[in-house]
Amino acid sequence: MDRNNEKEDHVTSADPVPPTTPEQALDIVRDRFAEPKLPDGTPAELRVEEFDIGYLVYAVFPPVTDAAGRPQPAPPGGSKIVVSKETGETVTVPNYPTEAAIALYRRQRG
């Protein structure tokens, strides 16, 4: 790929530049991880939460309901991805609420 024609804000694993925008963090995640899908096979929406030392990237899934339309608990499992602002490194964290996932990432970094 000719680097002169490369989009300036696009980051790939071949070009491990730390992200400076949420869009760059999203590009890193899309480049390194499989795209999450909804039950009908369409791509799930990805959201990015910026915080002081990184970006938390996660998929948004519609609420689960039973046949009568009553809300059901979300299926267990899943993960969110943190992209480091310092290095561009990606780390998975459990599918906790946003603040809890960020707090866990901070604790793991020591």
PyMOL commands that set and color helices and strands:
alter all, ss='L'
color gray80, all
select helices_A, chain A and resi 3-5+22-32+98-109
alter helices_A, ss='H'
color red, helices_A
select strands_A, chain A and resi 45-51+54-60+64-65+71-72+79-84+90-94
alter strands_A, ss='S'
color yellow, strands_A
deselect
rebuild
show_as cartoon
